[in-house]
Each structure stands twice: as C-alpha cells, then as structure tokens.
Amino acid sequence: MKFRATVALIILIVSFSITGPVGAQTAPAVTEPAPDVVAPVTPEAAAPAPAAPSPAPERSSPAPAAPSLNEVDVWRVASALEPSEQANFGFGAQIGFYNPNGLSVRAGSRTISLEVSAGFVPVLLSYGDSRSPDLKLLFPFEVTPQLVIHATTFRHGITAAALLGYRYNMALGHGATLGGQIEKRIAPKLVVEGMLGFSYYPDAANRLRGDQVPEGTTFNFPPQLGEGITVGLLIYP
C-alpha cells in the first residue's frame, strides 16, 4: 500500500510539473478595461447657454392720410399743369403781305399777349384807265401793335388765336387790322407762326393823291383795304 501511494504521488508530481507551466503560458491574459477619459468641466461650460431673445413683432406703420382738399396748394397744381416752355417774352422776324416785313417782339401770357411788328410793307397801286391801268409799287415803313388772343388748341400742340390791332403806315396813314393766327412750337425755344388778316386805312386815298399819284386819280382797287398772309419765327430765350 505504501508503495502504490508512493508511485501515485510521484506520477502526480511529474504530471503537474509538465502541465503546469504550459497552462500558464497558454492561458489568455485578462486585461483590465482602460478608464474613461473625462474632460474637465468648467463653470462656463457647465452653465446652459442663454436663450436668444425672440425678435419683437414688427409694427406696420400706418399709411399717411390723404390730404384734404383744403390742404391742396392750388398754385402749385396749376403750375405743374402748365407747359414747361417759356412763353412770356419772345422776338423774331416776319415776311409776307399782311404784317410788315421786319422784326417782331411779343410779350404777355399764353392767353393774351401783345405783338409789335415793324418793317416795310409792299403796296401795289392800280389807277387810271381800267383797261390799261397804271401800276405803282411802294414799300412804305409800317408799325403795327396787335393783341394776340388765344382761341383754341388743336392736336399736336397747334394753337389758334385772334389778332386785333392798330397800324401806322408812312404812306397810307393810320389804320386798324383784324385777323387770325396759327402757331406751333417746333423746338423748346422756337415757334413758327402764320397769319392771315385784313387792314383798313380810312384816309389812304387822300394821302396818296398829290403825294404818290396825281391829284384826282381814280383807283381801280381801293388803297384803303389791305389783305395778305405773313409767316414768322419767334425765339423764346
């Protein structure tokens, strides 16, 4: 019995000496989990961020009240409606058989103005035998101030006016005139005008006899009456 127990003990010691180191080498190493890294918490980071203030609701400004009729500046409204071109003073020249051939000046408003023309007027006298009359052409100097009274305005800015005025002719004497005028502004400072009218010189025949024609001359056409057409240009500076 002692021998068997001794053999068994020897076998156990030999087995432990062989298997013990191998088991120690093959056993997996147990690694401990690494500790979690925690960032330091500052008081500023720990404190919650303040909430952004909500924008105040926008208030729509009330629409301005429309001005009453009592607040309307009548003068400014009337000025805005008037044409922008200057029409109070102008000067120019005329040519034709109604007004004198020469210079003209106009002053006033668009409604009524005074136009003065001065220059030479062709006057054709026919006297003597009607079958074989004597003809004489004169160019006396004449001055005529006339009122230009606005009558109406047509399309494209064409206006019409009445002419009423006085004439003094060096050969025919004092006279009066009545006519009509149309005009159009073709540039901001330039107006073209056309005139048609009649003139009457009550003492023309007596002034011509003994001065321009023999005494007792009979005229085939009365020199007291004159008519014609004139065109002109006016410059408004």
Summary of the structure (lengths in Angstrom):
residues: 237
radius of gyration: 59.4
end to end distance: 156.5
largest distance: 204.7
contacts: 555
relative contact order: 0.14
helix: 20%
strand: 42%
